Amino acid sequence: MTIKQTFPLLPILAVLGLPAACQRGPRKAGPPAPSEATGPAAPRLQLAPPPYEMGPVVQDESVRRVFTVSNAGSLPLEIGAIDASRFCSASMDAKTIAPGSSGQLEVTCRSDLYGPMREFILIHSNDPQADRLPVELVANVTPLLAFDAQVLDLQMPFGEQRWQEVHLVGTLLDAASIKLKKSGLAEDSSVEFPARQPGSPATLRVHCHGKKAGMHAGNLIVATGLSRPKEIAMPYACKVAGTLEVSPSNPYFNLKLPGPKLVSIEVRSSQPGFQVHGARVLEGPFAASVEGPVGDNVFRVQVRVLEDRVADDSRASQGKVLILSNDRTEPQKEIPLFGFGKLNGAKAESTAP
C-alpha cells in the first residue's frame, strides 16, 4: 500500500517568495516638505562680521566708509530706518534688495572727542531674524592737539621727590605756539617746559617735591595759539605720604539728635616719641580738647558742638580744628568739621572751653 505525504502549501510559498523580497530595493522617500528642506521663504540681511573699522579718523573731521549689505534670502529685503549714534550716521543706496543681490551702506562719523571710539548704529529691516541689527563701528580718533595721558598721579613718601614727563600730540602740533600757564599748578610742585626742537615731541616734566604731606591736586594748562583748541588741560596730583594719621578725617555731627553732640578723633603717628600738644578750633561753633596718650603713639581729640552758638534757623554748621603735634611731616594738621540738620528742640546748656 502506498502512503502519500502531504505538506502545507503556505510555508513553501513563503520560502519561494523570500528571494524576491530580499532582492527588492529600498523604498524611495517622497520629496520633503519645503519647510523641512530650506525653511520658510524670507529675506536674509547679511553683513561681514563686525566690528567695522572707520579709521583713520581725526577729531572734528568727517570720515566716510562704505560697507556691502547682501540679501542671502529668497524674498526681497526691505531696509527701513537706520538709527544714528552720537557720532555716526548711515544711509543705504537702495531700500529694496532682491534675493542674491547687494546694496551699499554708507557710514559717516564725526567725533569731537579723541581716543578710542566705539559706536553702534541700528538697521531696521524685514528680515525676521535681524529686524533690528546693531552695527558696531570702531576707530581710534587722532586729536587736533592733546596730552598723551589722561592724568598724572605721582605718589611718594614725605621728603622724597618724583617727576614724570607728558607729551603733546596731534595733527596741529607743528602749527601750535605752546605756552604754559602757571595758574593751575598744584602746591609743592613745579613744571619744566624745555624749548622744543624741530622733529622732537613737545614735552612737559612735572616735579612733585614731597616737602608737604597730603594730596596736592592741580592742572597742567597750556595756551596753544590756535583758534581751536585755544587751551588744553590735564589734571595731575602729588600724593605725599606723611607719618601722621587721623580718623575720621572728615568728622560730622547730626544736629537733629538730642543730647550732647561729640566726636572723637583718633590721632596717631609712626614717628617715635609722638606727642599731641593741643587742638584749637579755627572756625565754627565747636570746642576741642586733647586726651592721652591712649595707646602707643596714639592720642584722642574730642570735638563737641556748642549749641548756644548755633543759629536758630541754621540747617548746617561748618568749622575747622587745628591739631598741633611734634609730627615732623604734619606738625599742624587742619581737620574740617561739619554739622548737618537743625537743632532738635531747646538747646542744651553748653559753655565755651
C-alpha positions in Angstrom: 0.0 0.0 0.0 1.4 3.4 -0.9 1.3 6.2 1.6 1.3 9.8 0.2 2.7 12.6 2.4 1.2 16.0 2.0 2.8 19.3 3.1 1.2 22.6 3.9 1.3 24.9 0.9 1.8 28.2 2.7 5.2 27.6 4.2 6.5 26.6 0.8 5.1 29.6 -0.9 6.7 31.8 1.8 10.1 30.3 1.3 9.8 30.5 -2.5 8.9 34.2 -2.3 11.8 35.1 0.1 14.5 35.7 -2.6 12.3 38.1 -4.4 11.6 40.0 -1.3 15.4 40.2 -0.5 16.2 41.4 -4.0 13.8 44.3 -3.8 15.5 47.7 -3.4 14.7 50.1 -0.6 11.5 52.2 -0.9 12.2 55.7 -2.1 11.1 58.5 0.2 8.9 61.2 -1.2 10.1 64.8 -1.6 10.4 66.7 1.8 8.1 69.5 2.6 9.5 72.9 1.7 9.8 74.0 5.3 11.9 70.9 6.2 14.4 71.4 3.3 15.0 75.1 3.1 12.9 76.7 5.8 10.2 79.3 5.1 10.9 81.8 2.4 12.2 85.0 3.9 14.8 87.8 3.2 18.2 87.5 4.9 20.3 90.6 5.7 23.9 89.7 5.5 27.0 91.8 6.5 30.6 90.9 7.0 31.4 90.0 10.7 31.8 93.1 13.0 33.4 95.3 14.1 33.7 97.7 11.2 36.8 99.8 11.2 36.2 103.5 10.4 39.8 104.7 10.8 41.8 106.7 10.3 39.7 109.4 12.0 40.8 112.9 13.0 39.0 114.8 15.7 36.3 117.1 14.4 36.7 115.8 10.8 34.2 113.7 9.0 35.1 110.3 7.7 33.0 108.1 5.3 33.2 104.3 4.8 31.0 102.0 2.6 30.1 98.5 3.5 28.2 95.9 1.5 24.8 94.7 2.6 23.6 91.5 0.9 20.3 89.6 0.7 21.0 85.9 1.2 17.3 85.1 1.4 14.6 84.1 -1.1 12.4 87.2 -0.8 13.2 90.9 -1.3 14.9 92.6 1.6 13.4 95.9 2.7 15.7 98.3 4.6 13.8 100.6 6.9 15.1 103.4 9.2 18.8 103.4 10.3 19.2 104.8 13.8 22.3 107.0 14.2 24.6 107.0 17.2 26.2 110.0 18.9 29.0 110.4 16.3 27.9 108.2 13.4 25.0 108.0 10.9 24.3 105.9 7.8 22.2 105.6 4.7 21.5 102.9 2.0 21.8 103.5 -1.7 18.8 101.1 -2.2 15.9 100.5 0.2 14.9 97.2 -1.5 17.5 94.5 -2.3 16.4 91.5 -4.4 17.4 87.9 -3.4 21.1 87.3 -4.2 21.8 91.0 -4.7 23.5 93.6 -2.6 23.5 97.3 -1.7 25.9 99.8 -0.3 25.7 101.1 3.3 27.4 104.5 3.6 28.5 105.4 7.1 29.7 108.9 8.2 31.3 109.6 11.5 32.5 112.8 13.1 33.8 112.9 16.6 34.6 115.9 18.8 36.4 113.6 21.2 39.7 111.8 20.7 40.9 108.4 21.6 39.1 105.0 21.2 35.7 105.3 19.5 33.1 102.6 19.7 29.7 103.4 18.2 26.6 101.4 17.3 24.1 102.2 14.5 20.9 100.2 14.2 19.5 98.9 10.9 15.7 98.1 10.7 14.6 95.6 8.1 12.0 93.0 7.3 14.5 90.1 8.0 12.6 88.1 10.7 15.9 87.1 12.2 17.6 90.5 12.1 14.8 93.1 12.1 16.9 95.4 14.3 20.6 94.7 13.5 23.2 96.6 15.5 26.3 97.5 13.6 29.5 98.2 15.6 31.8 100.9 14.4 35.3 101.4 15.8 38.2 103.8 15.3 41.0 105.5 17.2 40.4 109.2 16.8 43.6 111.3 16.5 43.4 114.6 18.4 43.9 118.0 17.0 46.1 118.8 20.0 46.1 117.0 23.3 48.3 115.5 26.1 49.2 111.9 25.6 48.0 111.0 29.1 44.6 111.4 30.7 46.0 112.2 34.2 49.3 112.1 36.2 49.2 110.6 39.7 52.6 110.8 41.5 53.0 109.2 44.9 55.9 109.5 47.3 56.9 109.4 50.9 57.5 112.7 52.7 60.9 114.2 51.9 61.3 112.4 48.6 60.8 113.7 45.0 59.1 112.3 42.0 58.8 113.5 38.4 57.1 112.4 35.2 57.0 113.5 31.6 53.9 114.1 29.5 53.9 115.0 25.8 51.7 116.9 23.4 50.4 115.1 20.4 48.0 115.9 17.5 47.7 116.9 13.9 48.1 120.7 14.8 51.2 120.3 17.0 53.5 121.9 14.4 51.1 124.8 13.9 50.7 125.5 17.7 52.6 128.0 19.8 52.6 126.4 23.2 52.8 128.5 26.4 52.5 127.0 29.9 50.1 128.7 32.4 51.3 128.8 36.0 47.8 129.4 37.5 46.7 125.8 37.6 49.8 124.3 39.2 49.5 122.3 42.4 51.1 123.2 45.7 54.6 121.6 46.3 55.1 121.1 42.6 56.7 122.7 39.5 56.8 122.1 35.8 59.6 122.2 33.3 58.8 123.0 29.7 62.1 122.9 27.6 62.1 124.5 24.2 61.0 122.1 21.5 63.5 121.2 18.8 62.2 120.6 15.3 61.0 117.0 14.8 61.0 116.3 18.6 58.0 115.9 20.8 56.7 118.8 22.9 57.5 117.6 26.5 56.4 118.9 29.9 58.1 117.5 33.0 56.1 117.6 36.2 58.0 117.6 39.5 56.5 116.8 42.9 58.9 117.9 45.6 57.5 115.9 48.6 58.0 118.7 51.1 54.4 118.8 52.3 52.3 115.8 53.3 48.9 115.3 51.8 47.4 115.3 48.3 48.1 118.3 46.2 46.0 118.5 43.0 46.4 120.8 40.1 46.1 121.2 36.3 48.6 121.5 33.5 47.2 124.2 31.3 48.8 125.4 28.1 47.7 128.1 25.6 48.0 126.8 22.1 47.9 129.9 19.9 45.3 128.2 17.8 41.7 129.2 17.1 40.7 125.7 18.3 41.5 124.4 20.8 42.7 127.6 22.4 43.7 125.8 25.6 44.2 122.2 26.7 44.5 121.0 30.2 45.3 117.8 32.1 44.8 117.1 35.8 47.6 115.8 38.0 48.2 115.1 41.7 51.1 114.8 44.0 50.3 112.4 46.9 52.9 112.8 49.7 52.5 110.1 52.4 53.2 111.5 55.9 53.6 109.8 59.2 50.5 111.3 60.8 47.1 109.6 60.7 43.7 110.9 61.8 40.4 109.0 62.0 37.9 110.2 61.0 39.5 112.6 58.6 36.1 114.4 58.0 34.2 114.3 61.2 30.5 115.3 61.2 27.7 115.8 63.7 24.0 115.2 63.4 22.5 118.3 65.0 19.0 116.8 64.9 19.8 114.2 67.6 19.0 115.1 71.2 21.8 115.2 73.8 25.5 116.2 73.6 27.0 116.2 70.2 30.5 114.8 70.4 33.0 113.3 68.0 36.3 111.6 69.0 39.2 112.0 66.5 42.0 109.4 66.9 45.4 110.9 66.1 48.5 108.6 65.7 51.9 108.7 64.2 54.6 106.2 63.3 57.2 108.8 64.5 58.9 107.7 67.7 58.1 109.9 70.8 55.0 111.3 69.1 53.1 113.9 71.2 49.9 116.0 70.6 50.4 119.4 72.1 47.0 120.8 71.6 43.9 121.3 69.5 42.5 124.7 68.5 39.1 125.4 66.8 39.7 127.8 64.0 36.1 128.2 62.8 32.6 127.3 63.7 30.5 126.6 66.9 32.8 123.9 68.3 35.1 123.2 71.2 38.1 120.8 71.2 40.2 119.1 73.9 43.1 116.5 73.9 43.2 113.2 75.8 46.1 110.8 76.0 48.2 109.2 75.2 45.6 106.5 75.0 47.9 104.0 73.3 51.3 103.6 71.7 51.8 107.0 69.9 48.0 107.5 69.9 46.1 110.5 71.2 42.4 111.4 71.1 40.9 114.8 70.2 37.4 115.4 71.5 35.3 117.8 69.5 31.8 118.9 70.6 29.2 121.3 69.3 28.5 124.4 71.3 24.7 124.5 70.7 24.3 128.0 72.1 26.5 129.3 69.3 24.4 127.6 66.6 21.9 130.0 64.9 18.2 129.0 65.5 17.5 128.9 61.7 20.7 127.2 60.8 20.5 123.8 59.0 24.2 123.3 58.9 27.3 124.3 60.7 30.9 124.2 59.4 34.2 124.7 61.0 37.9 123.7 61.4 40.0 122.3 64.1 43.9 122.5 64.1 45.8 119.7 65.7 49.3 120.7 67.0 51.9 117.9 67.4 55.6 117.1 67.1 55.0 115.0 64.0 57.7 116.1 61.5 55.5 115.7 58.4 52.4 117.5 59.6 53.0 119.4 62.8 49.9 121.4 62.2 47.0 119.3 60.8 43.8 121.0 59.9 40.6 119.0 60.0 37.3 120.1 58.6 34.2 119.9 60.8 30.6 119.7 59.6 27.3 119.6 61.5 24.1 118.9 59.5 20.4 119.4 60.3 18.6 121.8 62.5 18.9 121.7 66.3 16.2 119.5 67.8 14.1 121.4 70.4 15.6 123.5 73.1 19.3 124.0 73.1 21.3 122.1 75.7 23.3 124.1 78.1 26.9 124.5 76.9 29.9 126.6 77.8 32.9 127.7 75.9 36.1 126.0 76.9 
